[in-house]
Amino acid sequence: MRHGKKFNHLSRPAAHRKALLTNQAKSLILHKRIVTTVAKAKALKKFVEPLITKAKMDKTHSRRIVFSYFQDKRSVKLLFDEIAPKVGDRAGGYTRIIRMGNRLGDNAELCMIELVDYNELLLKENAAKHARTRRSKGKNRVSPPENSSPSDLINQDQGNAKEEAAPLSDPVN
């Protein structure tokens, strides 16, 4: 029975699983997005998000803890110097999993896992959405002239409609 065993073993022994997740985490840190299977991406998300949280506090002890997972100075430096300041105000949820369909060879479900703050296309769309403001209908309306009656306005609108409805003459005929 597997009571209380919550994480996915990925059909690998512990050492192989640890090496797999470490290598994928380093690739994710270096390249900002990777393509993998959904099961591996979910396991990677649980592996890498606590490390990114550790990196938000730039202390020697935090660097040593993260280095014990990565064993790679370049990844640790990139994580602490570039990624952690960018996600400093975010309270978790540093990665996004986007499903991409199935792989041709074995029909495994593929996905792309990426760091949330590094998707430039999505960030531009969100910036454009937030730039809009709501405008009330009353502000931009043209007010009628002061010394006019409603019948004058109706007659004026009908006159404009007659001008628009007049057919254009064809100079070619």
C-alpha positions in Angstrom: 0.0 0.0 0.0 1.1 3.5 -0.7 -0.5 5.4 2.1 1.0 8.9 2.7 3.4 8.7 -0.3 2.5 12.0 -2.0 5.2 12.7 -4.6 5.5 11.0 -7.9 8.4 8.5 -8.1 8.5 8.8 -11.9 9.3 5.1 -12.2 12.9 5.7 -11.2 15.1 4.9 -8.3 15.8 7.8 -5.8 19.2 8.7 -7.2 18.0 8.7 -10.8 15.0 10.8 -9.9 17.1 13.3 -8.0 19.6 13.6 -10.9 16.7 14.1 -13.4 15.0 16.8 -11.3 18.3 18.6 -10.7 19.2 18.6 -14.4 15.7 19.8 -15.4 15.8 22.5 -12.8 19.2 23.8 -14.0 17.8 23.8 -17.6 14.8 25.7 -16.5 16.9 28.3 -14.7 19.2 28.7 -17.6 16.7 28.7 -20.5 13.6 30.0 -18.7 11.4 27.3 -20.3 11.7 23.7 -21.2 9.5 21.0 -22.9 8.9 17.8 -21.0 6.1 15.4 -20.0 3.4 16.6 -17.7 4.3 14.2 -14.9 8.0 15.4 -14.9 6.8 19.0 -15.1 4.6 18.6 -12.0 7.4 17.0 -10.1 9.8 19.7 -11.3 7.5 22.4 -10.1 7.5 21.0 -6.6 11.3 20.7 -6.7 12.2 24.2 -8.1 9.6 26.5 -6.5 11.0 26.1 -2.9 14.5 26.8 -4.3 13.3 30.0 -6.0 11.7 31.0 -2.7 15.1 30.4 -0.9 16.8 32.6 -3.6 14.6 35.6 -2.6 16.7 36.0 0.5 20.2 36.5 -0.8 22.2 35.2 2.1 25.3 32.9 2.1 23.3 30.2 3.8 20.6 30.3 1.1 23.2 30.1 -1.6 24.8 27.1 0.0 21.5 25.3 0.3 20.6 25.9 -3.3 24.1 24.9 -4.4 23.7 21.6 -2.6 20.8 20.9 -4.9 22.3 22.2 -8.2 26.1 21.6 -7.8 26.5 24.3 -10.5 27.8 27.8 -9.8 26.4 29.3 -13.0 22.8 28.2 -12.3 23.0 29.4 -8.7 24.4 32.8 -9.7 21.7 33.2 -12.4 19.0 32.2 -9.9 20.1 34.7 -7.2 21.2 37.6 -9.4 18.6 37.6 -12.1 15.6 35.5 -11.4 15.1 36.1 -7.6 15.0 40.0 -7.9 12.5 39.7 -10.8 10.1 37.4 -8.8 10.8 39.1 -5.4 7.3 40.6 -5.1 5.5 37.4 -6.1 4.3 35.2 -3.3 4.8 31.8 -4.9 3.6 30.3 -8.2 6.8 31.0 -10.1 6.3 28.4 -12.8 3.5 27.8 -15.4 2.7 24.5 -17.1 1.2 24.8 -20.6 0.0 21.6 -22.2 1.1 21.0 -25.8 -0.5 17.8 -26.9 0.9 14.2 -27.2 4.3 13.0 -28.3 4.2 11.1 -31.6 6.4 8.1 -30.6 4.8 7.0 -27.3 1.7 9.3 -27.0 3.0 10.8 -23.8 1.4 14.1 -22.8 3.9 16.9 -23.4 3.9 20.3 -21.9 6.1 23.4 -21.6 7.1 24.6 -18.1 8.3 28.1 -17.9 9.1 30.8 -15.4 6.1 33.1 -15.2 7.9 36.5 -15.3 9.9 35.6 -18.4 7.1 35.1 -20.9 7.6 38.4 -22.9 4.5 37.9 -25.2 2.1 37.4 -22.3 3.6 40.3 -20.3 3.1 42.6 -23.3 -0.5 41.5 -23.6 -1.2 42.0 -19.9 0.4 45.5 -20.0 -1.8 46.4 -22.9 -4.9 45.2 -21.1 -4.0 47.2 -17.9 -3.3 50.3 -19.9 -7.0 50.7 -20.8 -9.3 52.8 -18.6 -13.0 52.9 -18.4 -14.6 56.0 -19.6 -18.1 57.1 -18.7 -20.5 57.7 -21.5 -21.4 61.2 -20.4 -17.9 62.7 -20.6 -17.5 62.6 -24.4 -21.0 63.4 -25.4 -21.6 66.6 -27.3 -24.1 68.9 -25.5 -26.8 70.6 -27.6 -26.6 74.4 -28.1 -28.3 76.4 -25.4 -30.9 78.3 -27.3 -32.4 75.4 -29.3 -35.6 73.4 -28.9 -35.8 69.7 -29.3 -37.7 70.1 -32.6 -34.8 72.1 -34.1 -32.4 69.2 -33.2 -34.7 66.7 -34.9 -35.0 68.8 -38.0 -31.2 69.2 -38.1 -30.7 65.4 -37.8 -33.2 64.7 -40.6 -31.4 67.2 -42.8 -28.1 65.3 -42.3 -29.8 62.0 -43.1 -31.0 63.4 -46.4 -27.5 64.5 -47.4 -26.1 61.1 -46.6 -28.8 59.3 -48.5 -28.3 61.2 -51.7 -26.8 58.9 -54.4 -23.5 59.9 -55.9 -23.5 60.6 -59.6 -21.2 58.5 -61.8 -19.0 60.8 -63.9 -18.1 57.9 -66.3 -21.6 57.4 -67.9 
